[in-house]
Amino acid sequence: MKKILALTLLAASALPSMAQQVTKLSATKANDYGIVYSLPQTALHISLEAEGTVKTPGEFYQYAERYLGSQAAKGAIAKPSSSWKLTGASITPVGVPRTSGETWLMQFKSGTPVFAMVNAQGLPLAIGTEVDEPSTDTPDQTGRRTTTQPDRTAARYAMTEDMVQSSSLAKRAALAAAQIMELRRSRQDYLTGQADQMPDGAALKIILDNINAQEEALTAMFLGTVVKRTEATVVTVTPDASGESDLVIARLNPTKGFVDADDLSGAPVYLDVTVTDRGKMPVNEKGETKKFPKNGVAYCIPGSGSASVDFGGRTFCSRPVSLAQSGVVYGLDPSIFTDKKSRAYVIFDPTTGGIRELGTK
C-alpha cells in the first residue's frame, strides 16, 4: 500500500543555506566538568521543481490556415489545456534533534579545560577544536515562480482602430492579417534601407524590435499562446530507521502545480529510502562487542543506504545517504581529551552525529 506523508513546507528563510550560529561550551568547575548535548537524527530536505505549460487558443485560430498558410496553421492551438511536469529534484541530508528529546553528558576529569562546539540546535560539531557548521547548500527556492507571457503592450499597439471597432470576427481576422503583412513590409523597408526616413543604428534596433513584437502579438491571435511557468518547493522528511518505500511527498495537479501530498487531484511524487547497512557496535580482537566506556562521549555510528525521488515512472535523483536513526550509539573514552601529552580532538558530522575526524594536537 502506498504511504502518504503530511508534509512540512519550509519557508525559504528557514533553510540553513549558510553557516548557523555555533556555541562554544566549556567543561569547567562551574558545571562539574560536564557538557550536555544531543545527538541528531537525519532528515532529508527534498527540493522539487516543476514546469507548467498553459496553452490558450488565439481569437482567430479558425482563420489561421486562410491567412497564415497551412504550414503555420499546423501549430495553431485549438483547445485550451494546462499541464505540469516535474523537471528536477535534489536531496540534502540535514541533522535535526531526535524526537525522543534525549540528551547526553560529556563528563571529563577536573584540571584540564575541555570545550565543545555545538550548533543552534544543541547538536555536537567538535570537541577540542573550533569549527563552523558546514553549509547544507539547500537551494533557496521555495515558492519561486517565473512566468513567460505574451507581450500585451505590443498587442495593443498592433491592433488598428478598425479592428477594435469591428463586431465581426471574420473582419477582425482579415484586418489582423493585413496588419501582419504591413508590419512585414515595413521591416523589409528598414532592413533594405528603403524606408522614407532611416534612423541611426540604436534607433533602428528599437524600431525593428517593436515591429517584431507587434507581429508576434498579432500572430498569437491566430496561433494561440503558450505560457511557461516554473514552481519550486522544499519538503522535509525524516525517514524511519528501516527506510521508506513509495512515500508520497508531494503531488502535481495539472492546473495548480504542487499540491499537498494527500490531495488526490494531483499525480504523486514518491520518495524511496533504502537502508543497505545498519550501524554496528565495534568489537575487540576476539570479535566481542565492546562495552560503552565509562562516562563515554556518545557519538553515532550511522547506517547507510540510498534515497531517490520518482515521478511518473522516472527517477529524478538518487544519492547515497547516511542515517543516524539506522545506526547505533557508542562512546569515546573521555580521558583522550584531557591527556596533557597528546590531547585529542574530534569533529562530528552534524547530519548523523558520526565521527568525521579524530586526531591529536
C-alpha positions as a Markdown table, in Angstrom:
| # | Residue | x | y | z |
|---|---|---|---|---|
| 1 | Met | 0.0 | 0.0 | 0.0 |
| 2 | Lys | 1.2 | 3.5 | -0.8 |
| 3 | Lys | 2.0 | 5.6 | 2.2 |
| 4 | Ile | 1.1 | 9.3 | 2.3 |
| 5 | Leu | 3.1 | 11.8 | 4.3 |
| 6 | Ala | 1.7 | 15.0 | 5.7 |
| 7 | Leu | 4.5 | 17.4 | 4.6 |
| 8 | Thr | 6.0 | 20.4 | 6.2 |
| 9 | Leu | 6.6 | 23.1 | 3.5 |
| 10 | Leu | 9.7 | 25.0 | 4.6 |
| 11 | Ala | 9.8 | 28.8 | 4.0 |
| 12 | Ala | 12.9 | 29.8 | 2.2 |
| 13 | Ser | 14.1 | 31.9 | 5.2 |
| 14 | Ala | 14.1 | 28.7 | 7.3 |
| 15 | Leu | 16.5 | 26.8 | 5.2 |
| 16 | Pro | 20.1 | 26.5 | 6.5 |
| 17 | Ser | 21.8 | 27.7 | 3.3 |
| 18 | Met | 24.7 | 29.2 | 5.3 |
| 19 | Ala | 26.7 | 28.6 | 8.5 |
| 20 | Gln | 24.4 | 28.8 | 11.5 |
| 21 | Gln | 25.1 | 30.0 | 15.0 |
| 22 | Val | 27.8 | 28.0 | 16.7 |
| 23 | Thr | 28.2 | 28.0 | 20.5 |
| 24 | Lys | 31.4 | 27.1 | 22.4 |
| 25 | Leu | 30.7 | 25.1 | 25.6 |
| 26 | Ser | 33.4 | 24.7 | 28.2 |
| 27 | Ala | 33.8 | 22.0 | 30.8 |
| 28 | Thr | 34.7 | 23.9 | 34.0 |
| 29 | Lys | 34.3 | 23.6 | 37.7 |
| 30 | Ala | 31.1 | 25.6 | 37.5 |
| 31 | Asn | 29.4 | 22.7 | 35.6 |
| 32 | Asp | 31.3 | 19.9 | 37.2 |
| 33 | Tyr | 33.3 | 19.5 | 34.0 |
| 34 | Gly | 30.3 | 18.2 | 32.2 |
| 35 | Ile | 28.7 | 19.3 | 29.0 |
| 36 | Val | 25.2 | 18.4 | 28.0 |
| 37 | Tyr | 24.4 | 17.8 | 24.3 |
| 38 | Ser | 22.0 | 16.0 | 21.9 |
| 39 | Leu | 22.6 | 13.6 | 19.1 |
| 40 | Pro | 20.9 | 14.1 | 15.8 |
| 41 | Gln | 18.6 | 12.1 | 13.7 |
| 42 | Thr | 18.9 | 12.5 | 9.9 |
| 43 | Ala | 16.2 | 14.3 | 7.9 |
| 44 | Leu | 16.1 | 14.9 | 4.2 |
| 45 | His | 15.5 | 18.3 | 2.6 |
| 46 | Ile | 14.0 | 17.4 | -0.8 |
| 47 | Ser | 13.9 | 20.3 | -3.4 |
| 48 | Leu | 11.4 | 19.8 | -6.2 |
| 49 | Glu | 11.0 | 21.9 | -9.3 |
| 50 | Ala | 8.2 | 21.6 | -11.8 |
| 51 | Glu | 7.3 | 23.3 | -15.1 |
| 52 | Gly | 3.7 | 24.2 | -16.1 |
| 53 | Thr | 2.5 | 24.8 | -19.6 |
| 54 | Val | -0.8 | 26.7 | -20.3 |
| 55 | Lys | -1.9 | 26.7 | -23.9 |
| 56 | Thr | -4.6 | 29.1 | -25.0 |
| 57 | Pro | -6.2 | 29.3 | -28.4 |
| 58 | Gly | -6.0 | 32.6 | -30.3 |
| 59 | Glu | -9.1 | 34.7 | -31.0 |
| 60 | Phe | -8.8 | 33.9 | -34.7 |
| 61 | Tyr | -7.5 | 30.3 | -34.6 |
| 62 | Gln | -10.1 | 29.1 | -37.1 |
| 63 | Tyr | -8.7 | 31.5 | -39.7 |
| 64 | Ala | -5.1 | 30.6 | -39.2 |
| 65 | Glu | -4.8 | 28.4 | -42.3 |
| 66 | Arg | -6.6 | 31.0 | -44.5 |
| 67 | Tyr | -4.3 | 33.9 | -43.6 |
| 68 | Leu | -1.1 | 32.4 | -42.4 |
| 69 | Gly | -0.9 | 29.3 | -44.6 |
| 70 | Ser | -1.2 | 25.6 | -43.9 |
| 71 | Gln | 2.3 | 25.1 | -42.6 |
| 72 | Ala | 1.9 | 27.8 | -39.9 |
| 73 | Ala | -1.6 | 26.6 | -39.1 |
| 74 | Lys | -0.3 | 23.2 | -38.1 |
| 75 | Gly | 1.0 | 24.8 | -34.8 |
| 76 | Ala | -2.3 | 26.6 | -34.1 |
| 77 | Ile | -3.8 | 25.8 | -30.7 |
| 78 | Ala | -7.4 | 24.8 | -31.0 |
| 79 | Lys | -8.3 | 23.9 | -27.4 |
| 80 | Pro | -7.1 | 25.3 | -24.1 |
| 81 | Ser | -5.0 | 23.0 | -22.0 |
| 82 | Ser | -2.8 | 23.0 | -18.9 |
| 83 | Ser | -0.2 | 20.5 | -17.7 |
| 84 | Trp | 2.6 | 20.3 | -15.2 |
| 85 | Lys | 5.7 | 18.1 | -15.2 |
| 86 | Leu | 8.5 | 17.5 | -12.7 |
| 87 | Thr | 11.7 | 18.9 | -14.1 |
| 88 | Gly | 14.2 | 18.5 | -11.2 |
| 89 | Ala | 14.8 | 17.2 | -7.7 |
| 90 | Ser | 17.6 | 17.1 | -5.2 |
| 91 | Ile | 18.1 | 15.5 | -1.8 |
| 92 | Thr | 20.1 | 17.1 | 1.0 |
| 93 | Pro | 20.6 | 15.3 | 4.3 |
| 94 | Val | 20.5 | 17.5 | 7.5 |
| 95 | Gly | 20.7 | 16.8 | 11.2 |
| 96 | Val | 17.7 | 17.6 | 13.4 |
| 97 | Pro | 17.2 | 16.9 | 17.1 |
| 98 | Arg | 15.9 | 13.4 | 18.0 |
| 99 | Thr | 12.1 | 13.4 | 18.6 |
| 100 | Ser | 12.8 | 11.5 | 21.8 |
| 101 | Gly | 14.5 | 14.6 | 23.2 |
| 102 | Glu | 17.2 | 12.5 | 24.9 |
| 103 | Thr | 20.4 | 14.3 | 25.9 |
| 104 | Trp | 23.9 | 13.1 | 26.7 |
| 105 | Leu | 26.5 | 14.2 | 29.2 |
| 106 | Met | 30.2 | 14.6 | 28.4 |
| 107 | Gln | 32.0 | 14.1 | 31.7 |
| 108 | Phe | 35.7 | 15.0 | 32.0 |
| 109 | Lys | 38.3 | 14.9 | 34.7 |
| 110 | Ser | 39.0 | 18.2 | 36.5 |
| 111 | Gly | 42.1 | 20.2 | 36.0 |
| 112 | Thr | 42.2 | 20.2 | 32.2 |
| 113 | Pro | 39.9 | 22.6 | 30.3 |
| 114 | Val | 37.9 | 21.0 | 27.6 |
| 115 | Phe | 35.4 | 22.6 | 25.2 |
| 116 | Ala | 32.8 | 21.5 | 22.7 |
| 117 | Met | 31.3 | 23.3 | 19.7 |
| 118 | Val | 27.5 | 22.8 | 19.2 |
| 119 | Asn | 25.2 | 24.3 | 16.7 |
| 120 | Ala | 22.0 | 26.3 | 17.4 |
| 121 | Gln | 20.0 | 23.0 | 17.9 |
| 122 | Gly | 22.5 | 21.7 | 20.5 |
| 123 | Leu | 24.0 | 19.1 | 18.2 |
| 124 | Pro | 27.7 | 18.5 | 18.6 |
| 125 | Leu | 30.1 | 19.7 | 15.9 |
| 126 | Ala | 33.5 | 19.2 | 17.6 |
| 127 | Ile | 35.4 | 18.7 | 20.9 |
| 128 | Gly | 38.8 | 20.2 | 21.5 |
| 129 | Thr | 38.9 | 22.3 | 18.3 |
| 130 | Glu | 36.9 | 25.2 | 16.9 |
| 131 | Val | 34.9 | 24.7 | 13.8 |
| 132 | Asp | 32.0 | 26.3 | 11.9 |
| 133 | Glu | 28.9 | 24.4 | 11.0 |
| 134 | Pro | 29.1 | 23.1 | 7.4 |
| 135 | Ser | 26.7 | 24.6 | 4.9 |
| 136 | Thr | 24.0 | 22.3 | 3.7 |
| 137 | Asp | 23.7 | 24.1 | 0.4 |
| 138 | Thr | 20.0 | 23.6 | 0.3 |
| 139 | Pro | 18.5 | 25.6 | -2.7 |
| 140 | Asp | 16.6 | 28.7 | -1.6 |
| 141 | Gln | 13.7 | 28.3 | -4.0 |
| 142 | Thr | 10.5 | 27.5 | -2.1 |
| 143 | Gly | 7.5 | 29.1 | -3.7 |
| 144 | Arg | 9.5 | 30.6 | -6.6 |
| 145 | Arg | 7.6 | 31.2 | -9.8 |
| 146 | Thr | 8.8 | 32.6 | -13.1 |
| 147 | Thr | 6.3 | 33.1 | -15.9 |
| 148 | Thr | 6.7 | 33.8 | -19.6 |
| 149 | Gln | 3.7 | 35.6 | -21.1 |
| 150 | Pro | 2.8 | 37.2 | -24.4 |
| 151 | Asp | 3.6 | 40.9 | -24.7 |
| 152 | Arg | 0.2 | 42.5 | -24.1 |
| 153 | Thr | 1.6 | 46.0 | -24.6 |
| 154 | Ala | 2.7 | 45.1 | -28.1 |
| 155 | Ala | -0.7 | 43.6 | -28.9 |
| 156 | Arg | -2.4 | 46.9 | -28.0 |
| 157 | Tyr | -0.1 | 48.8 | -30.4 |
| 158 | Ala | -0.6 | 46.3 | -33.1 |
| 159 | Met | -4.4 | 46.5 | -33.1 |
| 160 | Thr | -5.8 | 49.1 | -35.5 |
| 161 | Glu | -8.8 | 51.3 | -34.8 |
| 162 | Asp | -10.9 | 49.3 | -37.4 |
| 163 | Met | -10.0 | 46.0 | -35.6 |
| 164 | Val | -11.1 | 47.4 | -32.2 |
| 165 | Gln | -14.4 | 48.8 | -33.6 |
| 166 | Ser | -15.4 | 45.9 | -35.8 |
| 167 | Ser | -18.0 | 43.5 | -34.3 |
| 168 | Ser | -17.3 | 40.8 | -37.0 |
| 169 | Leu | -14.8 | 38.2 | -36.0 |
| 170 | Ala | -14.1 | 37.4 | -39.7 |
| 171 | Lys | -13.4 | 41.1 | -40.4 |
| 172 | Arg | -11.2 | 41.5 | -37.4 |
| 173 | Ala | -9.2 | 38.4 | -38.5 |
| 174 | Ala | -8.8 | 39.8 | -42.0 |
| 175 | Leu | -7.7 | 43.2 | -40.6 |
| 176 | Ala | -5.2 | 41.5 | -38.3 |
| 177 | Ala | -3.7 | 39.5 | -41.2 |
| 178 | Ala | -3.4 | 42.7 | -43.3 |
| 179 | Gln | -1.7 | 44.4 | -40.4 |
| 180 | Ile | 0.8 | 41.5 | -40.2 |
| 181 | Met | 1.6 | 41.9 | -43.8 |
| 182 | Glu | 2.1 | 45.7 | -43.4 |
| 183 | Leu | 4.5 | 45.1 | -40.5 |
| 184 | Arg | 6.5 | 42.7 | -42.6 |
| 185 | Arg | 6.7 | 45.2 | -45.4 |
| 186 | Ser | 7.8 | 47.9 | -43.0 |
| 187 | Arg | 10.5 | 45.7 | -41.6 |
| 188 | Gln | 11.8 | 44.8 | -45.0 |
| 189 | Asp | 12.0 | 48.5 | -45.9 |
| 190 | Tyr | 14.1 | 49.3 | -42.9 |
| 191 | Leu | 16.3 | 46.3 | -43.4 |
| 192 | Thr | 17.0 | 47.2 | -47.1 |
| 193 | Gly | 17.3 | 50.9 | -46.5 |
| 194 | Gln | 14.2 | 51.7 | -48.5 |
| 195 | Ala | 12.3 | 53.5 | -45.6 |
| 196 | Asp | 11.5 | 57.2 | -46.2 |
| 197 | Gln | 13.4 | 58.1 | -43.1 |
| 198 | Met | 16.3 | 55.8 | -42.0 |
| 199 | Pro | 17.2 | 56.1 | -38.3 |
| 200 | Asp | 20.7 | 55.5 | -36.8 |
| 201 | Gly | 21.8 | 52.1 | -35.5 |
| 202 | Ala | 20.4 | 52.3 | -32.0 |
| 203 | Ala | 17.0 | 53.8 | -33.1 |
| 204 | Leu | 16.8 | 51.3 | -35.9 |
| 205 | Lys | 17.1 | 48.4 | -33.4 |
| 206 | Ile | 14.3 | 49.8 | -31.3 |
| 207 | Ile | 12.0 | 50.2 | -34.3 |
| 208 | Leu | 12.7 | 46.7 | -35.5 |
| 209 | Asp | 12.2 | 45.2 | -32.0 |
| 210 | Asn | 8.8 | 47.0 | -31.8 |
| 211 | Ile | 7.8 | 45.7 | -35.3 |
| 212 | Asn | 8.8 | 42.2 | -34.3 |
| 213 | Ala | 6.9 | 42.4 | -31.0 |
| 214 | Gln | 3.7 | 43.6 | -32.7 |
| 215 | Glu | 3.9 | 40.9 | -35.4 |
| 216 | Glu | 4.3 | 38.3 | -32.8 |
| 217 | Ala | 1.4 | 39.6 | -30.8 |
| 218 | Leu | -0.9 | 39.6 | -33.9 |
| 219 | Thr | 0.3 | 36.2 | -35.0 |
| 220 | Ala | -0.6 | 34.8 | -31.5 |
| 221 | Met | -4.2 | 35.9 | -32.2 |
| 222 | Phe | -4.2 | 33.2 | -34.9 |
| 223 | Leu | -1.8 | 30.5 | -33.4 |
| 224 | Gly | -2.5 | 31.0 | -29.7 |
| 225 | Thr | -0.2 | 31.4 | -26.8 |
| 226 | Val | 1.9 | 29.1 | -24.7 |
| 227 | Val | 2.7 | 30.3 | -21.2 |
| 228 | Lys | 5.6 | 28.5 | -19.3 |
| 229 | Arg | 5.8 | 28.7 | -15.5 |
| 230 | Thr | 8.2 | 27.1 | -13.1 |
| 231 | Glu | 7.4 | 26.4 | -9.4 |
| 232 | Ala | 9.7 | 25.0 | -6.8 |
| 233 | Thr | 9.2 | 23.8 | -3.2 |
| 234 | Val | 11.1 | 22.1 | -0.5 |
| 235 | Val | 9.8 | 19.4 | 1.8 |
| 236 | Thr | 11.4 | 17.8 | 4.8 |
| 237 | Val | 11.2 | 14.1 | 5.5 |
| 238 | Thr | 12.7 | 12.2 | 8.5 |
| 239 | Pro | 12.9 | 8.6 | 7.3 |
| 240 | Asp | 12.1 | 5.7 | 9.7 |
| 241 | Ala | 15.1 | 3.6 | 10.9 |
| 242 | Ser | 14.0 | 0.9 | 8.4 |
| 243 | Gly | 13.7 | 3.3 | 5.5 |
| 244 | Glu | 10.8 | 4.4 | 3.4 |
| 245 | Ser | 9.1 | 2.9 | 0.4 |
| 246 | Asp | 6.7 | 4.7 | -2.0 |
| 247 | Leu | 6.3 | 7.6 | 0.3 |
| 248 | Val | 4.2 | 10.3 | -1.3 |
| 249 | Ile | 5.9 | 13.6 | -0.6 |
| 250 | Ala | 4.0 | 15.9 | -3.0 |
| 251 | Arg | 1.6 | 15.8 | -5.9 |
| 252 | Leu | 1.4 | 17.7 | -9.2 |
| 253 | Asn | -2.0 | 19.0 | -10.2 |
| 254 | Pro | -2.4 | 19.6 | -13.9 |
| 255 | Thr | -3.7 | 23.1 | -13.4 |
| 256 | Lys | -2.4 | 24.1 | -9.9 |
| 257 | Gly | 1.1 | 22.8 | -9.9 |
| 258 | Phe | 2.3 | 21.4 | -6.5 |
| 259 | Val | -0.4 | 20.5 | -4.0 |
| 260 | Asp | -0.4 | 18.7 | -0.7 |
| 261 | Ala | 0.7 | 15.0 | -0.5 |
| 262 | Asp | -2.9 | 14.0 | 0.5 |
| 263 | Asp | -4.6 | 16.0 | -2.3 |
| 264 | Leu | -5.6 | 13.2 | -4.7 |
| 265 | Ser | -6.2 | 15.7 | -7.5 |
| 266 | Gly | -2.5 | 15.5 | -8.3 |
| 267 | Ala | -0.1 | 12.8 | -9.6 |
| 268 | Pro | 2.2 | 11.6 | -6.8 |
| 269 | Val | 5.9 | 12.3 | -6.3 |
| 270 | Tyr | 7.5 | 9.4 | -4.4 |
| 271 | Leu | 10.5 | 9.1 | -2.1 |
| 272 | Asp | 12.2 | 5.8 | -1.6 |
| 273 | Val | 14.8 | 5.4 | 1.2 |
| 274 | Thr | 16.6 | 2.0 | 1.3 |
| 275 | Val | 18.8 | 1.0 | 4.2 |
| 276 | Thr | 21.6 | -1.2 | 2.9 |
| 277 | Asp | 23.9 | -1.3 | 6.0 |
| 278 | Arg | 23.0 | -0.7 | 9.6 |
| 279 | Gly | 25.5 | 0.8 | 12.1 |
| 280 | Lys | 27.2 | -1.9 | 14.2 |
| 281 | Met | 28.8 | -1.7 | 17.6 |
| 282 | Pro | 32.6 | -2.0 | 17.5 |
| 283 | Val | 34.2 | -5.3 | 18.5 |
| 284 | Asn | 37.5 | -6.2 | 20.1 |
| 285 | Glu | 40.2 | -8.6 | 18.8 |
| 286 | Lys | 38.1 | -11.6 | 19.9 |
| 287 | Gly | 35.1 | -10.4 | 18.0 |
| 288 | Glu | 33.2 | -9.4 | 21.2 |
| 289 | Thr | 31.1 | -6.3 | 21.3 |
| 290 | Lys | 32.9 | -3.5 | 23.1 |
| 291 | Lys | 31.3 | -2.1 | 26.2 |
| 292 | Phe | 30.3 | 1.6 | 26.3 |
| 293 | Pro | 33.2 | 3.5 | 28.0 |
| 294 | Lys | 32.6 | 4.9 | 31.5 |
| 295 | Asn | 31.4 | 8.5 | 31.1 |
| 296 | Gly | 31.9 | 8.0 | 27.4 |
| 297 | Val | 31.4 | 10.8 | 24.9 |
| 298 | Ala | 28.5 | 9.4 | 22.9 |
| 299 | Tyr | 28.5 | 9.5 | 19.2 |
| 300 | Cys | 26.6 | 7.7 | 16.4 |
| 301 | Ile | 27.8 | 5.0 | 14.1 |
| 302 | Pro | 25.3 | 5.6 | 11.4 |
| 303 | Gly | 23.7 | 3.3 | 8.9 |
| 304 | Ser | 23.9 | 3.8 | 5.2 |
| 305 | Gly | 21.7 | 3.5 | 2.2 |
| 306 | Ser | 20.3 | 5.4 | -0.7 |
| 307 | Ala | 17.4 | 7.8 | -1.4 |
| 308 | Ser | 15.6 | 8.5 | -4.6 |
| 309 | Val | 12.8 | 10.7 | -5.9 |
| 310 | Asp | 10.5 | 9.3 | -8.5 |
| 311 | Phe | 7.6 | 10.7 | -10.6 |
| 312 | Gly | 5.7 | 9.2 | -13.5 |
| 313 | Gly | 7.8 | 6.1 | -13.5 |
| 314 | Arg | 11.1 | 8.0 | -13.8 |
| 315 | Thr | 13.8 | 8.5 | -11.2 |
| 316 | Phe | 14.7 | 12.2 | -11.0 |
| 317 | Cys | 17.5 | 12.0 | -8.4 |
| 318 | Ser | 19.2 | 9.3 | -6.4 |
| 319 | Arg | 22.0 | 9.6 | -3.9 |
| 320 | Pro | 23.7 | 7.7 | -1.1 |
| 321 | Val | 22.8 | 8.8 | 2.4 |
| 322 | Ser | 23.9 | 8.1 | 5.9 |
| 323 | Leu | 21.2 | 7.8 | 8.5 |
| 324 | Ala | 21.6 | 8.3 | 12.2 |
| 325 | Gln | 18.4 | 6.5 | 13.1 |
| 326 | Ser | 19.6 | 3.4 | 11.3 |
| 327 | Gly | 22.8 | 3.3 | 13.4 |
| 328 | Val | 23.9 | 2.7 | 17.0 |
| 329 | Val | 25.3 | 4.9 | 19.7 |
| 330 | Tyr | 28.8 | 4.3 | 21.1 |
| 331 | Gly | 31.2 | 6.4 | 23.1 |
| 332 | Leu | 34.8 | 7.8 | 23.1 |
| 333 | Asp | 36.9 | 7.4 | 26.3 |
| 334 | Pro | 36.8 | 11.0 | 27.7 |
| 335 | Ser | 40.3 | 10.7 | 29.0 |
| 336 | Ile | 41.7 | 11.2 | 25.5 |
| 337 | Phe | 40.6 | 14.8 | 25.6 |
| 338 | Thr | 42.4 | 15.6 | 28.9 |
| 339 | Asp | 45.7 | 13.8 | 28.1 |
| 340 | Lys | 48.3 | 16.5 | 28.6 |
| 341 | Lys | 50.9 | 14.8 | 26.4 |
| 342 | Ser | 48.7 | 14.1 | 23.5 |
| 343 | Arg | 45.4 | 15.8 | 23.7 |
| 344 | Ala | 42.7 | 14.5 | 21.3 |
| 345 | Tyr | 40.2 | 16.4 | 19.3 |
| 346 | Val | 37.2 | 15.2 | 17.3 |
| 347 | Ile | 35.0 | 16.7 | 14.6 |
| 348 | Phe | 31.5 | 15.3 | 14.2 |
| 349 | Asp | 29.2 | 15.1 | 11.2 |
| 350 | Pro | 26.2 | 17.2 | 12.2 |
| 351 | Thr | 23.8 | 15.3 | 10.0 |
| 352 | Thr | 24.4 | 11.9 | 11.7 |
| 353 | Gly | 26.4 | 12.5 | 14.9 |
| 354 | Gly | 29.1 | 10.3 | 13.5 |
| 355 | Ile | 32.9 | 11.0 | 13.6 |
| 356 | Arg | 34.3 | 12.9 | 10.7 |
| 357 | Glu | 37.8 | 13.3 | 12.0 |
| 358 | Leu | 39.6 | 12.1 | 15.2 |
| 359 | Gly | 43.2 | 13.2 | 15.9 |
| 360 | Thr | 45.6 | 14.7 | 18.4 |
| 361 | Lys | 47.2 | 18.2 | 18.7 |
